[in-house]
């Protein structure tokens, strides 16, 4: 079964995020979360799986509308970027806990050569962005080769 190649830098970013979470837990300083959100260092969680005729990427983006999400294909790299804004007016109040992430985000995925890049589609439903990446047709069927 073929695998979708993920950007190795995302693994480093995951490790960095985990280290930041550990540091926040140790320091118990909520301002670290706010600082991280201001600089856009967050990424929505994603699942990537393969089906018979392609791949599917599902990304959780609750509270973000279609007009705040962009998909871009540069060579073999699929970039998903957007922004979730804190739109509540909380003037005169102070947060005691701010766990949700706000600000810009970027997710990047390296696509295999056999993805039909011109047929990639995306839809947003119930806060989940579902991206369908069809495989090229000639790769989907098994071809019987006669042995002589």
ABEGO torsion letter per residue (X at the ends): XBBBBBBAAAAAAAAAAAAAAAAAAAAGBAAAAAAAAAAGBBBBBBBBBBBAAEBBBBBBBBGBBAAABBBBBBEABBBBBBBBBBABBABGBBBABBABBBEBBBBBBBBBAABBAAABBBBBBGGBBBBBBBBBAAAABBBBBBBX
